[in-house]
Amino acid sequence: MHPGVASLRVGALLASMVALTSPLTAQSAPTRTPEQIRASYDAHQGDFDYLLGDWEFTAMSREYGKSRGYWSAGAPRGGRRDPG
């Protein structure tokens, strides 16, 4: 085998190993304490309240033309979900 071909194969092998291991290390999330989870929940508790209620929307699609629809969103029975 030509030395240049062997070095290309080794380089490709190393590149694929780095490409496969990098996403794996990025997937591990740090463990948060219950206090940190509660603080995050409390800080963002009402962030999406503006979405509650009845909505009417319109859309324009090149493929389907004009359309419109309705959307209704309410809070869960018993209030908000507790994170823990």
mmCIF file of the N, C-alpha and C atoms, coordinates in Angstrom:
data_MODEL
# 
_entry.id   MODEL 
# 
loop_
_atom_site.group_PDB 
_atom_site.id 
_atom_site.type_symbol 
_atom_site.label_atom_id 
_atom_site.label_alt_id 
_atom_site.label_comp_id 
_atom_site.label_asym_id 
_atom_site.label_entity_id 
_atom_site.label_seq_id 
_atom_site.pdbx_PDB_ins_code 
_atom_site.Cartn_x 
_atom_site.Cartn_y 
_atom_site.Cartn_z 
_atom_site.occupancy 
_atom_site.B_iso_or_equiv 
_atom_site.pdbx_formal_charge 
_atom_site.auth_seq_id 
_atom_site.auth_comp_id 
_atom_site.auth_asym_id 
_atom_site.auth_atom_id 
_atom_site.pdbx_PDB_model_num 
ATOM 1   N N  . MET A 1 1  ? 0.846   -1.170 0.000  1.00 0.00 ? 1  MET A N  1 
ATOM 2   C CA . MET A 1 1  ? 0.000   0.000  0.000  1.00 0.00 ? 1  MET A CA 1 
ATOM 3   C C  . MET A 1 1  ? 0.890   1.231  0.000  1.00 0.00 ? 1  MET A C  1 
ATOM 4   N N  . HIS A 1 2  ? 0.464   2.207  -0.750 1.00 0.00 ? 2  HIS A N  1 
ATOM 5   C CA . HIS A 1 2  ? 1.213   3.458  -0.855 1.00 0.00 ? 2  HIS A CA 1 
ATOM 6   C C  . HIS A 1 2  ? 1.128   4.201  0.481  1.00 0.00 ? 2  HIS A C  1 
ATOM 7   N N  . PRO A 1 3  ? 2.228   4.813  0.950  1.00 0.00 ? 3  PRO A N  1 
ATOM 8   C CA . PRO A 1 3  ? 2.215   5.504  2.243  1.00 0.00 ? 3  PRO A CA 1 
ATOM 9   C C  . PRO A 1 3  ? 1.188   6.630  2.320  1.00 0.00 ? 3  PRO A C  1 
ATOM 10  N N  . GLY A 1 4  ? 0.930   7.305  1.225  1.00 0.00 ? 4  GLY A N  1 
ATOM 11  C CA . GLY A 1 4  ? -0.053  8.391  1.227  1.00 0.00 ? 4  GLY A CA 1 
ATOM 12  C C  . GLY A 1 4  ? -1.467  7.880  1.466  1.00 0.00 ? 4  GLY A C  1 
ATOM 13  N N  . VAL A 1 5  ? -1.776  6.712  0.916  1.00 0.00 ? 5  VAL A N  1 
ATOM 14  C CA . VAL A 1 5  ? -3.099  6.117  1.091  1.00 0.00 ? 5  VAL A CA 1 
ATOM 15  C C  . VAL A 1 5  ? -3.292  5.707  2.543  1.00 0.00 ? 5  VAL A C  1 
ATOM 16  N N  . ALA A 1 6  ? -2.247  5.134  3.146  1.00 0.00 ? 6  ALA A N  1 
ATOM 17  C CA . ALA A 1 6  ? -2.334  4.703  4.545  1.00 0.00 ? 6  ALA A CA 1 
ATOM 18  C C  . ALA A 1 6  ? -2.559  5.899  5.461  1.00 0.00 ? 6  ALA A C  1 
ATOM 19  N N  . SER A 1 7  ? -1.873  7.002  5.208  1.00 0.00 ? 7  SER A N  1 
ATOM 20  C CA . SER A 1 7  ? -2.057  8.171  6.071  1.00 0.00 ? 7  SER A CA 1 
ATOM 21  C C  . SER A 1 7  ? -3.445  8.778  5.890  1.00 0.00 ? 7  SER A C  1 
ATOM 22  N N  . LEU A 1 8  ? -4.001  8.708  4.678  1.00 0.00 ? 8  LEU A N  1 
ATOM 23  C CA . LEU A 1 8  ? -5.359  9.188  4.453  1.00 0.00 ? 8  LEU A CA 1 
ATOM 24  C C  . LEU A 1 8  ? -6.370  8.341  5.220  1.00 0.00 ? 8  LEU A C  1 
ATOM 25  N N  . ARG A 1 9  ? -6.133  7.028  5.235  1.00 0.00 ? 9  ARG A N  1 
ATOM 26  C CA . ARG A 1 9  ? -7.050  6.149  5.958  1.00 0.00 ? 9  ARG A CA 1 
ATOM 27  C C  . ARG A 1 9  ? -6.970  6.405  7.463  1.00 0.00 ? 9  ARG A C  1 
ATOM 28  N N  . VAL A 1 10 ? -5.781  6.603  7.981  1.00 0.00 ? 10 VAL A N  1 
ATOM 29  C CA . VAL A 1 10 ? -5.615  6.881  9.407  1.00 0.00 ? 10 VAL A CA 1 
ATOM 30  C C  . VAL A 1 10 ? -6.267  8.214  9.745  1.00 0.00 ? 10 VAL A C  1 
ATOM 31  N N  . GLY A 1 11 ? -6.073  9.202  8.881  1.00 0.00 ? 11 GLY A N  1 
ATOM 32  C CA . GLY A 1 11 ? -6.695  10.505 9.105  1.00 0.00 ? 11 GLY A CA 1 
ATOM 33  C C  . GLY A 1 11 ? -8.211  10.415 9.086  1.00 0.00 ? 11 GLY A C  1 
ATOM 34  N N  . ALA A 1 12 ? -8.754  9.653  8.148  1.00 0.00 ? 12 ALA A N  1 
ATOM 35  C CA . ALA A 1 12 ? -10.203 9.484  8.071  1.00 0.00 ? 12 ALA A CA 1 
ATOM 36  C C  . ALA A 1 12 ? -10.730 8.748  9.294  1.00 0.00 ? 12 ALA A C  1 
ATOM 37  N N  . LEU A 1 13 ? -9.982  7.766  9.766  1.00 0.00 ? 13 LEU A N  1 
ATOM 38  C CA . LEU A 1 13 ? -10.376 7.020  10.961 1.00 0.00 ? 13 LEU A CA 1 
ATOM 39  C C  . LEU A 1 13 ? -10.390 7.938  12.182 1.00 0.00 ? 13 LEU A C  1 
ATOM 40  N N  . LEU A 1 14 ? -9.358  8.749  12.340 1.00 0.00 ? 14 LEU A N  1 
ATOM 41  C CA . LEU A 1 14 ? -9.299  9.667  13.473 1.00 0.00 ? 14 LEU A CA 1 
ATOM 42  C C  . LEU A 1 14 ? -10.414 10.712 13.399 1.00 0.00 ? 14 LEU A C  1 
ATOM 43  N N  . ALA A 1 15 ? -10.678 11.222 12.226 1.00 0.00 ? 15 ALA A N  1 
ATOM 44  C CA . ALA A 1 15 ? -11.738 12.213 12.058 1.00 0.00 ? 15 ALA A CA 1 
ATOM 45  C C  . ALA A 1 15 ? -13.099 11.618 12.408 1.00 0.00 ? 15 ALA A C  1 
ATOM 46  N N  . SER A 1 16 ? -13.350 10.387 11.992 1.00 0.00 ? 16 SER A N  1 
ATOM 47  C CA . SER A 1 16 ? -14.635 9.759  12.305 1.00 0.00 ? 16 SER A CA 1 
ATOM 48  C C  . SER A 1 16 ? -14.759 9.465  13.794 1.00 0.00 ? 16 SER A C  1 
ATOM 49  N N  . MET A 1 17 ? -13.653 9.120  14.451 1.00 0.00 ? 17 MET A N  1 
ATOM 50  C CA . MET A 1 17 ? -13.690 8.878  15.891 1.00 0.00 ? 17 MET A CA 1 
ATOM 51  C C  . MET A 1 17 ? -14.015 10.171 16.641 1.00 0.00 ? 17 MET A C  1 
ATOM 52  N N  . VAL A 1 18 ? -13.419 11.272 16.228 1.00 0.00 ? 18 VAL A N  1 
ATOM 53  C CA . VAL A 1 18 ? -13.691 12.558 16.869 1.00 0.00 ? 18 VAL A CA 1 
ATOM 54  C C  . VAL A 1 18 ? -15.137 12.974 16.610 1.00 0.00 ? 18 VAL A C  1 
ATOM 55  N N  . ALA A 1 19 ? -15.610 12.767 15.389 1.00 0.00 ? 19 ALA A N  1 
ATOM 56  C CA . ALA A 1 19 ? -16.979 13.151 15.046 1.00 0.00 ? 19 ALA A CA 1 
ATOM 57  C C  . ALA A 1 19 ? -18.004 12.345 15.833 1.00 0.00 ? 19 ALA A C  1 
ATOM 58  N N  . LEU A 1 20 ? -17.704 11.100 16.139 1.00 0.00 ? 20 LEU A N  1 
ATOM 59  C CA . LEU A 1 20 ? -18.646 10.268 16.871 1.00 0.00 ? 20 LEU A CA 1 
ATOM 60  C C  . LEU A 1 20 ? -18.616 10.525 18.374 1.00 0.00 ? 20 LEU A C  1 
ATOM 61  N N  . THR A 1 21 ? -17.461 10.856 18.913 1.00 0.00 ? 21 THR A N  1 
ATOM 62  C CA . THR A 1 21 ? -17.374 11.045 20.359 1.00 0.00 ? 21 THR A CA 1 
ATOM 63  C C  . THR A 1 21 ? -17.776 12.444 20.796 1.00 0.00 ? 21 THR A C  1 
ATOM 64  N N  . SER A 1 22 ? -17.621 13.446 19.971 1.00 0.00 ? 22 SER A N  1 
ATOM 65  C CA . SER A 1 22 ? -17.967 14.813 20.361 1.00 0.00 ? 22 SER A CA 1 
ATOM 66  C C  . SER A 1 22 ? -19.447 14.980 20.692 1.00 0.00 ? 22 SER A C  1 
ATOM 67  N N  . PRO A 1 23 ? -20.385 14.484 19.867 1.00 0.00 ? 23 PRO A N  1 
ATOM 68  C CA . PRO A 1 23 ? -21.790 14.634 20.220 1.00 0.00 ? 23 PRO A CA 1 
ATOM 69  C C  . PRO A 1 23 ? -22.167 13.890 21.495 1.00 0.00 ? 23 PRO A C  1 
ATOM 70  N N  . LEU A 1 24 ? -21.504 12.786 21.778 1.00 0.00 ? 24 LEU A N  1 
ATOM 71  C CA . LEU A 1 24 ? -21.835 12.036 22.971 1.00 0.00 ? 24 LEU A CA 1 
ATOM 72  C C  . LEU A 1 24 ? -21.525 12.830 24.235 1.00 0.00 ? 24 LEU A C  1 
ATOM 73  N N  . THR A 1 25 ? -20.413 13.540 24.250 1.00 0.00 ? 25 THR A N  1 
ATOM 74  C CA . THR A 1 25 ? -20.082 14.324 25.431 1.00 0.00 ? 25 THR A CA 1 
ATOM 75  C C  . THR A 1 25 ? -20.974 15.543 25.546 1.00 0.00 ? 25 THR A C  1 
ATOM 76  N N  . ALA A 1 26 ? -21.492 16.039 24.433 1.00 0.00 ? 26 ALA A N  1 
ATOM 77  C CA . ALA A 1 26 ? -22.371 17.202 24.476 1.00 0.00 ? 26 ALA A CA 1 
ATOM 78  C C  . ALA A 1 26 ? -23.761 16.833 24.986 1.00 0.00 ? 26 ALA A C  1 
ATOM 79  N N  . GLN A 1 27 ? -24.120 15.565 24.969 1.00 0.00 ? 27 GLN A N  1 
ATOM 80  C CA . GLN A 1 27 ? -25.449 15.133 25.378 1.00 0.00 ? 27 GLN A CA 1 
ATOM 81  C C  . GLN A 1 27 ? -25.609 15.001 26.885 1.00 0.00 ? 27 GLN A C  1 
ATOM 82  N N  . SER A 1 28 ? -24.532 14.898 27.625 1.00 0.00 ? 28 SER A N  1 
ATOM 83  C CA . SER A 1 28 ? -24.664 14.705 29.061 1.00 0.00 ? 28 SER A CA 1 
ATOM 84  C C  . SER A 1 28 ? -24.969 16.034 29.745 1.00 0.00 ? 28 SER A C  1 
ATOM 85  N N  . ALA A 1 29 ? -26.162 16.106 30.329 1.00 0.00 ? 29 ALA A N  1 
ATOM 86  C CA . ALA A 1 29 ? -26.595 17.329 30.998 1.00 0.00 ? 29 ALA A CA 1 
ATOM 87  C C  . ALA A 1 29 ? -26.154 17.298 32.457 1.00 0.00 ? 29 ALA A C  1 
ATOM 88  N N  . PRO A 1 30 ? -25.784 18.448 32.995 1.00 0.00 ? 30 PRO A N  1 
ATOM 89  C CA . PRO A 1 30 ? -25.395 18.473 34.397 1.00 0.00 ? 30 PRO A CA 1 
ATOM 90  C C  . PRO A 1 30 ? -26.602 18.186 35.283 1.00 0.00 ? 30 PRO A C  1 
ATOM 91  N N  . THR A 1 31 ? -26.371 17.514 36.382 1.00 0.00 ? 31 THR A N  1 
ATOM 92  C CA . THR A 1 31 ? -27.433 17.208 37.327 1.00 0.00 ? 31 THR A CA 1 
ATOM 93  C C  . THR A 1 31 ? -27.747 18.441 38.145 1.00 0.00 ? 31 THR A C  1 
ATOM 94  N N  . ARG A 1 32 ? -29.031 18.777 38.233 1.00 0.00 ? 32 ARG A N  1 
ATOM 95  C CA . ARG A 1 32 ? -29.440 19.950 38.995 1.00 0.00 ? 32 ARG A CA 1 
ATOM 96  C C  . ARG A 1 32 ? -30.090 19.502 40.297 1.00 0.00 ? 32 ARG A C  1 
ATOM 97  N N  . THR A 1 33 ? -29.923 20.302 41.309 1.00 0.00 ? 33 THR A N  1 
ATOM 98  C CA . THR A 1 33 ? -30.521 20.012 42.600 1.00 0.00 ? 33 THR A CA 1 
ATOM 99  C C  . THR A 1 33 ? -32.011 20.343 42.554 1.00 0.00 ? 33 THR A C  1 
ATOM 100 N N  . PRO A 1 34 ? -32.802 19.779 43.470 1.00 0.00 ? 34 PRO A N  1 
ATOM 101 C CA . PRO A 1 34 ? -34.224 20.130 43.511 1.00 0.00 ? 34 PRO A CA 1 
ATOM 102 C C  . PRO A 1 34 ? -34.449 21.633 43.717 1.00 0.00 ? 34 PRO A C  1 
ATOM 103 N N  . GLU A 1 35 ? -33.580 22.285 44.451 1.00 0.00 ? 35 GLU A N  1 
ATOM 104 C CA . GLU A 1 35 ? -33.698 23.731 44.670 1.00 0.00 ? 35 GLU A CA 1 
ATOM 105 C C  . GLU A 1 35 ? -33.483 24.494 43.364 1.00 0.00 ? 35 GLU A C  1 
ATOM 106 N N  . GLN A 1 36 ? -32.521 24.056 42.548 1.00 0.00 ? 36 GLN A N  1 
ATOM 107 C CA . GLN A 1 36 ? -32.272 24.709 41.265 1.00 0.00 ? 36 GLN A CA 1 
ATOM 108 C C  . GLN A 1 36 ? -33.447 24.502 40.311 1.00 0.00 ? 36 GLN A C  1 
ATOM 109 N N  . ILE A 1 37 ? -34.028 23.317 40.324 1.00 0.00 ? 37 ILE A N  1 
ATOM 110 C CA . ILE A 1 37 ? -35.178 23.027 39.474 1.00 0.00 ? 37 ILE A CA 1 
ATOM 111 C C  . ILE A 1 37 ? -36.354 23.903 39.898 1.00 0.00 ? 37 ILE A C  1 
ATOM 112 N N  . ARG A 1 38 ? -36.589 24.003 41.195 1.00 0.00 ? 38 ARG A N  1 
ATOM 113 C CA . ARG A 1 38 ? -37.692 24.820 41.710 1.00 0.00 ? 38 ARG A CA 1 
ATOM 114 C C  . ARG A 1 38 ? -37.484 26.296 41.354 1.00 0.00 ? 38 ARG A C  1 
ATOM 115 N N  . ALA A 1 39 ? -36.252 26.789 41.494 1.00 0.00 ? 39 ALA A N  1 
ATOM 116 C CA . ALA A 1 39 ? -35.966 28.191 41.176 1.00 0.00 ? 39 ALA A CA 1 
ATOM 117 C C  . ALA A 1 39 ? -36.203 28.463 39.695 1.00 0.00 ? 39 ALA A C  1 
ATOM 118 N N  . SER A 1 40 ? -35.810 27.535 38.837 1.00 0.00 ? 40 SER A N  1 
ATOM 119 C CA . SER A 1 40 ? -36.028 27.693 37.400 1.00 0.00 ? 40 SER A CA 1 
ATOM 120 C C  . SER A 1 40 ? -37.518 27.668 37.080 1.00 0.00 ? 40 SER A C  1 
ATOM 121 N N  . TYR A 1 41 ? -38.244 26.776 37.699 1.00 0.00 ? 41 TYR A N  1 
ATOM 122 C CA . TYR A 1 41 ? -39.690 26.687 37.499 1.00 0.00 ? 41 TYR A CA 1 
ATOM 123 C C  . TYR A 1 41 ? -40.370 27.984 37.931 1.00 0.00 ? 41 TYR A C  1 
ATOM 124 N N  . ASP A 1 42 ? -40.025 28.476 39.107 1.00 0.00 ? 42 ASP A N  1 
ATOM 125 C CA . ASP A 1 42 ? -40.628 29.706 39.621 1.00 0.00 ? 42 ASP A CA 1 
ATOM 126 C C  . ASP A 1 42 ? -40.300 30.911 38.732 1.00 0.00 ? 42 ASP A C  1 
ATOM 127 N N  . ALA A 1 43 ? -39.084 30.946 38.199 1.00 0.00 ? 43 ALA A N  1 
ATOM 128 C CA . ALA A 1 43 ? -38.665 32.078 37.366 1.00 0.00 ? 43 ALA A CA 1 
ATOM 129 C C  . ALA A 1 43 ? -39.418 32.132 36.039 1.00 0.00 ? 43 ALA A C  1 
ATOM 130 N N  . HIS A 1 44 ? -39.870 30.975 35.542 1.00 0.00 ? 44 HIS A N  1 
ATOM 131 C CA . HIS A 1 44 ? -40.512 30.930 34.222 1.00 0.00 ? 44 HIS A CA 1 
ATOM 132 C C  . HIS A 1 44 ? -41.969 30.502 34.288 1.00 0.00 ? 44 HIS A C  1 
ATOM 133 N N  . GLN A 1 45 ? -42.568 30.584 35.455 1.00 0.00 ? 45 GLN A N  1 
ATOM 134 C CA . GLN A 1 45 ? -43.903 30.058 35.674 1.00 0.00 ? 45 GLN A CA 1 
ATOM 135 C C  . GLN A 1 45 ? -44.951 30.635 34.728 1.00 0.00 ? 45 GLN A C  1 
ATOM 136 N N  . GLY A 1 46 ? -44.944 31.908 34.455 1.00 0.00 ? 46 GLY A N  1 
ATOM 137 C CA . GLY A 1 46 ? -45.978 32.510 33.620 1.00 0.00 ? 46 GLY A CA 1 
ATOM 138 C C  . GLY A 1 46 ? -45.532 32.848 32.215 1.00 0.00 ? 46 GLY A C  1 
ATOM 139 N N  . ASP A 1 47 ? -44.424 32.285 31.771 1.00 0.00 ? 47 ASP A N  1 
ATOM 140 C CA . ASP A 1 47 ? -43.863 32.657 30.467 1.00 0.00 ? 47 ASP A CA 1 
ATOM 141 C C  . ASP A 1 47 ? -44.811 32.439 29.285 1.00 0.00 ? 47 ASP A C  1 
ATOM 142 N N  . PHE A 1 48 ? -45.684 31.454 29.368 1.00 0.00 ? 48 PHE A N  1 
ATOM 143 C CA . PHE A 1 48 ? -46.521 31.122 28.214 1.00 0.00 ? 48 PHE A CA 1 
ATOM 144 C C  . PHE A 1 48 ? -48.001 31.397 28.462 1.00 0.00 ? 48 PHE A C  1 
ATOM 145 N N  . ASP A 1 49 ? -48.299 32.162 29.497 1.00 0.00 ? 49 ASP A N  1 
ATOM 146 C CA . ASP A 1 49 ? -49.700 32.480 29.787 1.00 0.00 ? 49 ASP A CA 1 
ATOM 147 C C  . ASP A 1 49 ? -50.358 33.254 28.655 1.00 0.00 ? 49 ASP A C  1 
ATOM 148 N N  . TYR A 1 50 ? -49.591 33.989 27.886 1.00 0.00 ? 50 TYR A N  1 
ATOM 149 C CA . TYR A 1 50 ? -50.173 34.761 26.777 1.00 0.00 ? 50 TYR A CA 1 
ATOM 150 C C  . TYR A 1 50 ? -50.774 33.864 25.706 1.00 0.00 ? 50 TYR A C  1 
ATOM 151 N N  . LEU A 1 51 ? -50.445 32.581 25.715 1.00 0.00 ? 51 LEU A N  1 
ATOM 152 C CA . LEU A 1 51 ? -50.983 31.666 24.721 1.00 0.00 ? 51 LEU A CA 1 
ATOM 153 C C  . LEU A 1 51 ? -52.355 31.124 25.103 1.00 0.00 ? 51 LEU A C  1 
ATOM 154 N N  . LEU A 1 52 ? -52.760 31.303 26.365 1.00 0.00 ? 52 LEU A N  1 
ATOM 155 C CA . LEU A 1 52 ? -54.046 30.790 26.815 1.00 0.00 ? 52 LEU A CA 1 
ATOM 156 C C  . LEU A 1 52 ? -55.178 31.613 26.211 1.00 0.00 ? 52 LEU A C  1 
ATOM 157 N N  . GLY A 1 53 ? -56.282 30.940 25.917 1.00 0.00 ? 53 GLY A N  1 
ATOM 158 C CA . GLY A 1 53 ? -57.449 31.621 25.375 1.00 0.00 ? 53 GLY A CA 1 
ATOM 159 C C  . GLY A 1 53 ? -57.816 31.104 23.998 1.00 0.00 ? 53 GLY A C  1 
ATOM 160 N N  . ASP A 1 54 ? -58.692 31.826 23.344 1.00 0.00 ? 54 ASP A N  1 
ATOM 161 C CA . ASP A 1 54 ? -59.160 31.466 22.000 1.00 0.00 ? 54 ASP A CA 1 
ATOM 162 C C  . ASP A 1 54 ? -58.444 32.330 20.970 1.00 0.00 ? 54 ASP A C  1 
ATOM 163 N N  . TRP A 1 55 ? -57.995 31.692 19.905 1.00 0.00 ? 55 TRP A N  1 
ATOM 164 C CA . TRP A 1 55 ? -57.231 32.377 18.869 1.00 0.00 ? 55 TRP A CA 1 
ATOM 165 C C  . TRP A 1 55 ? -57.833 32.080 17.511 1.00 0.00 ? 55 TRP A C  1 
ATOM 166 N N  . GLU A 1 56 ? -57.745 33.046 16.624 1.00 0.00 ? 56 GLU A N  1 
ATOM 167 C CA . GLU A 1 56 ? -58.088 32.853 15.227 1.00 0.00 ? 56 GLU A CA 1 
ATOM 168 C C  . GLU A 1 56 ? -56.843 33.186 14.427 1.00 0.00 ? 56 GLU A C  1 
ATOM 169 N N  . PHE A 1 57 ? -56.523 32.360 13.447 1.00 0.00 ? 57 PHE A N  1 
ATOM 170 C CA . PHE A 1 57 ? -55.325 32.628 12.656 1.00 0.00 ? 57 PHE A CA 1 
ATOM 171 C C  . PHE A 1 57 ? -55.625 32.494 11.173 1.00 0.00 ? 57 PHE A C  1 
ATOM 172 N N  . THR A 1 58 ? -54.809 33.161 10.380 1.00 0.00 ? 58 THR A N  1 
ATOM 173 C CA . THR A 1 58 ? -54.893 33.057 8.930  1.00 0.00 ? 58 THR A CA 1 
ATOM 174 C C  . THR A 1 58 ? -53.523 32.654 8.397  1.00 0.00 ? 58 THR A C  1 
ATOM 175 N N  . ALA A 1 59 ? -53.516 32.025 7.247  1.00 0.00 ? 59 ALA A N  1 
ATOM 176 C CA . ALA A 1 59 ? -52.265 31.587 6.634  1.00 0.00 ? 59 ALA A CA 1 
ATOM 177 C C  . ALA A 1 59 ? -52.365 31.722 5.123  1.00 0.00 ? 59 ALA A C  1 
ATOM 178 N N  . MET A 1 60 ? -51.222 31.855 4.492  1.00 0.00 ? 60 MET A N  1 
ATOM 179 C CA . MET A 1 60 ? -51.147 31.912 3.034  1.00 0.00 ? 60 MET A CA 1 
ATOM 180 C C  . MET A 1 60 ? -50.074 30.918 2.609  1.00 0.00 ? 60 MET A C  1 
ATOM 181 N N  . SER A 1 61 ? -50.470 29.984 1.752  1.00 0.00 ? 61 SER A N  1 
ATOM 182 C CA . SER A 1 61 ? -49.552 28.964 1.270  1.00 0.00 ? 61 SER A CA 1 
ATOM 183 C C  . SER A 1 61 ? -49.514 29.014 -0.250 1.00 0.00 ? 61 SER A C  1 
ATOM 184 N N  . ARG A 1 62 ? -48.346 28.879 -0.806 1.00 0.00 ? 62 ARG A N  1 
ATOM 185 C CA . ARG A 1 62 ? -48.226 28.833 -2.270 1.00 0.00 ? 62 ARG A CA 1 
ATOM 186 C C  . ARG A 1 62 ? -48.941 27.609 -2.824 1.00 0.00 ? 62 ARG A C  1 
ATOM 187 N N  . GLU A 1 63 ? -48.898 26.527 -2.050 1.00 0.00 ? 63 GLU A N  1 
ATOM 188 C CA . GLU A 1 63 ? -49.477 25.273 -2.518 1.00 0.00 ? 63 GLU A CA 1 
ATOM 189 C C  . GLU A 1 63 ? -50.993 25.207 -2.288 1.00 0.00 ? 63 GLU A C  1 
ATOM 190 N N  . TYR A 1 64 ? -51.466 25.676 -1.114 1.00 0.00 ? 64 TYR A N  1 
ATOM 191 C CA . TYR A 1 64 ? -52.872 25.518 -0.759 1.00 0.00 ? 64 TYR A CA 1 
ATOM 192 C C  . TYR A 1 64 ? -53.678 26.815 -0.767 1.00 0.00 ? 64 TYR A C  1 
ATOM 193 N N  . GLY A 1 65 ? -53.032 27.944 -0.942 1.00 0.00 ? 65 GLY A N  1 
ATOM 194 C CA . GLY A 1 65 ? -53.741 29.218 -0.965 1.00 0.00 ? 65 GLY A CA 1 
ATOM 195 C C  . GLY A 1 65 ? -54.048 29.733 0.438  1.00 0.00 ? 65 GLY A C  1 
ATOM 196 N N  . LYS A 1 66 ? -55.092 30.559 0.522  1.00 0.00 ? 66 LYS A N  1 
ATOM 197 C CA . LYS A 1 66 ? -55.469 31.146 1.807  1.00 0.00 ? 66 LYS A CA 1 
ATOM 198 C C  . LYS A 1 66 ? -56.189 30.123 2.671  1.00 0.00 ? 66 LYS A C  1 
ATOM 199 N N  . SER A 1 67 ? -55.944 30.224 3.978  1.00 0.00 ? 67 SER A N  1 
ATOM 200 C CA . SER A 1 67 ? -56.692 29.390 4.917  1.00 0.00 ? 67 SER A CA 1 
ATOM 201 C C  . SER A 1 67 ? -56.793 30.127 6.242  1.00 0.00 ? 67 SER A C  1 
ATOM 202 N N  . ARG A 1 68 ? -57.713 29.669 7.062  1.00 0.00 ? 68 ARG A N  1 
ATOM 203 C CA . ARG A 1 68 ? -57.840 30.237 8.391  1.00 0.00 ? 68 ARG A CA 1 
ATOM 204 C C  . ARG A 1 68 ? -58.320 29.152 9.328  1.00 0.00 ? 68 ARG A C  1 
ATOM 205 N N  . GLY A 1 69 ? -58.079 29.386 10.595 1.00 0.00 ? 69 GLY A N  1 
ATOM 206 C CA . GLY A 1 69 ? -58.475 28.377 11.563 1.00 0.00 ? 69 GLY A CA 1 
ATOM 207 C C  . GLY A 1 69 ? -58.604 28.974 12.945 1.00 0.00 ? 69 GLY A C  1 
ATOM 208 N N  . TYR A 1 70 ? -58.947 28.108 13.879 1.00 0.00 ? 70 TYR A N  1 
ATOM 209 C CA . TYR A 1 70 ? -59.161 28.517 15.258 1.00 0.00 ? 70 TYR A CA 1 
ATOM 210 C C  . TYR A 1 70 ? -58.353 27.620 16.184 1.00 0.00 ? 70 TYR A C  1 
ATOM 211 N N  . TRP A 1 71 ? -57.928 28.185 17.278 1.00 0.00 ? 71 TRP A N  1 
ATOM 212 C CA . TRP A 1 71 ? -57.121 27.472 18.249 1.00 0.00 ? 71 TRP A CA 1 
ATOM 213 C C  . TRP A 1 71 ? -57.589 27.892 19.631 1.00 0.00 ? 71 TRP A C  1 
ATOM 214 N N  . SER A 1 72 ? -57.746 26.939 20.501 1.00 0.00 ? 72 SER A N  1 
ATOM 215 C CA . SER A 1 72 ? -58.161 27.235 21.858 1.00 0.00 ? 72 SER A CA 1 
ATOM 216 C C  . SER A 1 72 ? -57.214 26.514 22.810 1.00 0.00 ? 72 SER A C  1 
ATOM 217 N N  . ALA A 1 73 ? -56.703 27.237 23.782 1.00 0.00 ? 73 ALA A N  1 
ATOM 218 C CA . ALA A 1 73 ? -55.771 26.650 24.749 1.00 0.00 ? 73 ALA A CA 1 
ATOM 219 C C  . ALA A 1 73 ? -56.171 27.072 26.147 1.00 0.00 ? 73 ALA A C  1 
ATOM 220 N N  . GLY A 1 74 ? -56.176 26.111 27.045 1.00 0.00 ? 74 GLY A N  1 
ATOM 221 C CA . GLY A 1 74 ? -56.521 26.399 28.426 1.00 0.00 ? 74 GLY A CA 1 
ATOM 222 C C  . GLY A 1 74 ? -55.518 25.769 29.370 1.00 0.00 ? 74 GLY A C  1 
ATOM 223 N N  . ALA A 1 75 ? -55.533 26.224 30.597 1.00 0.00 ? 75 ALA A N  1 
ATOM 224 C CA . ALA A 1 75 ? -54.651 25.673 31.626 1.00 0.00 ? 75 ALA A CA 1 
ATOM 225 C C  . ALA A 1 75 ? -55.164 24.295 32.025 1.00 0.00 ? 75 ALA A C  1 
ATOM 226 N N  . PRO A 1 76 ? -54.284 23.400 32.466 1.00 0.00 ? 76 PRO A N  1 
ATOM 227 C CA . PRO A 1 76 ? -54.717 22.074 32.916 1.00 0.00 ? 76 PRO A CA 1 
ATOM 228 C C  . PRO A 1 76 ? -55.662 22.192 34.120 1.00 0.00 ? 76 PRO A C  1 
ATOM 229 N N  . ARG A 1 77 ? -56.538 21.227 34.275 1.00 0.00 ? 77 ARG A N  1 
ATOM 230 C CA . ARG A 1 77 ? -57.424 21.209 35.439 1.00 0.00 ? 77 ARG A CA 1 
ATOM 231 C C  . ARG A 1 77 ? -56.583 21.179 36.703 1.00 0.00 ? 77 ARG A C  1 
ATOM 232 N N  . GLY A 1 78 ? -56.977 21.941 37.659 1.00 0.00 ? 78 GLY A N  1 
ATOM 233 C CA . GLY A 1 78 ? -56.228 21.961 38.911 1.00 0.00 ? 78 GLY A CA 1 
ATOM 234 C C  . GLY A 1 78 ? -55.044 22.913 38.875 1.00 0.00 ? 78 GLY A C  1 
ATOM 235 N N  . GLY A 1 79 ? -54.923 23.692 37.824 1.00 0.00 ? 79 GLY A N  1 
ATOM 236 C CA . GLY A 1 79 ? -53.821 24.656 37.747 1.00 0.00 ? 79 GLY A CA 1 
ATOM 237 C C  . GLY A 1 79 ? -52.612 24.098 37.027 1.00 0.00 ? 79 GLY A C  1 
ATOM 238 N N  . ARG A 1 80 ? -51.497 24.736 37.258 1.00 0.00 ? 80 ARG A N  1 
ATOM 239 C CA . ARG A 1 80 ? -50.253 24.357 36.571 1.00 0.00 ? 80 ARG A CA 1 
ATOM 240 C C  . ARG A 1 80 ? -49.672 23.070 37.115 1.00 0.00 ? 80 ARG A C  1 
ATOM 241 N N  . ARG A 1 81 ? -48.887 22.416 36.259 1.00 0.00 ? 81 ARG A N  1 
ATOM 242 C CA . ARG A 1 81 ? -48.160 21.234 36.701 1.00 0.00 ? 81 ARG A CA 1 
ATOM 243 C C  . ARG A 1 81 ? -46.997 21.640 37.573 1.00 0.00 ? 81 ARG A C  1 
ATOM 244 N N  . ASP A 1 82 ? -46.767 20.905 38.586 1.00 0.00 ? 82 ASP A N  1 
ATOM 245 C CA . ASP A 1 82 ? -45.634 21.119 39.474 1.00 0.00 ? 82 ASP A CA 1 
ATOM 246 C C  . ASP A 1 82 ? -44.444 20.335 38.934 1.00 0.00 ? 82 ASP A C  1 
ATOM 247 N N  . PRO A 1 83 ? -43.240 20.903 38.928 1.00 0.00 ? 83 PRO A N  1 
ATOM 248 C CA . PRO A 1 83 ? -42.094 20.211 38.334 1.00 0.00 ? 83 PRO A CA 1 
ATOM 249 C C  . PRO A 1 83 ? -41.638 19.000 39.139 1.00 0.00 ? 83 PRO A C  1 
ATOM 250 N N  . GLY A 1 84 ? -42.084 18.821 40.309 1.00 0.00 ? 84 GLY A N  1 
ATOM 251 C CA . GLY A 1 84 ? -41.548 17.693 41.074 1.00 0.00 ? 84 GLY A CA 1 
ATOM 252 C C  . GLY A 1 84 ? -42.439 17.269 42.091 1.00 0.00 ? 84 GLY A C  1 
# 
